[in-house]
Amino acid sequence: MWKISLLLVLCVLHLSYIQAQSNREYCEDVYKDCQRFTPRIGRFDETIDSFNRHCRRERLGRWNNVSRCEMEKATCLLILRRCDDMSCNNIAEVLEL
């Protein structure tokens, strides 16, 4: 019985690893698609500029401005991998800023 349980646990772990890998790839694809349209719509907009100002104040200057596409990638990673909120610290962590 314990062998079946162990096999089941290993299968679940393997499937969760595969799912995490596909989530990462999906977010990279979202980022690349966004970059294709950057020449037309620009890297920044009012919302991104405002968010960057807010995070610079919140993190006491320890903030690198993120582009619109980087924000989309961060949103994707935070939702699919961690189901976490879009705080300055979480974005900095997931984008390794």
N, C-alpha and C positions, 0 to 999 in steps of 0.2 A: 504493500500500500504506500509506503513512504517513497518508493521509487517512482510511482506514478505522480505523487505530489511534487517530488523534486523535478521531474520532467515537465510538469505543468508550469511550475515556477520559472524554469529556464526558458520555456517557450514564451511566456508572458514577457519576461525580461528582453528576450530577443526581439519580439514584436514591438515593444516600446522603444527600443533602440532604432529599429527601422523607421518607426513613425517620427522620432525626433530628427533623424537624418533627412527625411523627406520634408519636414517642416522647415529645416534650415535651407534646403535647396529651394523650396517654394519662396521663402523670403528673399533669397538672393535673386530669383527670377523677377520678383516684384520690383526690387531695386534696379535691376538692369533695364526692365521695361520703363520705369520712371526716367532713368537717365536718357533713354532714347528721345523722350519728349522735352527734355530740359532746354535745348536750344529754342524751342518754340514758346515755352511757358516760363522759363527762368528757374534759377536755383532757389530763389527765396521769394516769399510773399509776405504780406502784412502779418499773417498769423505766425509764420515761422520767425520773423523778425521780433515780434512781441514775445514769443516763447524764449528765444535766445536771450533777450534782455532780462526777462524774468529769471532764467536759470543762472545768468551771470551774477545777478544780485543775490539769489538764493545760495549759490555755491561760492560766494565771495571771490568772484573772478576766476575760479578754477573751472572754466567752461570753454570749450571750443565750439564755435557756432556750428550748428548742424544745418544741412541743406534740407530742402523739401523731400528729396529722395531718401536721405539718411533718416529723416523722421518717419517716412513710410516703412522703411526697413525696421527701424526700432519698434514701431507700433506692431508690425507683423511678428517680430521675434517675441515681444513681451506678451502678446495675446496667445500665440500658438505654443510657445515653449513654457511660459511661466504663468500665464493668466494673471498678469500683474498690471498695475496702473502706470500711467504715463508721467511719472514724476521725473524731475531733473536727475535725481540720483539713479533711478532705474534706467533711464535712457543713456546716461553716461556709462553705466556698468555694461549694458548690453552692446553698446557701440564701442566699448573700451576706450573712452575719451580720457 
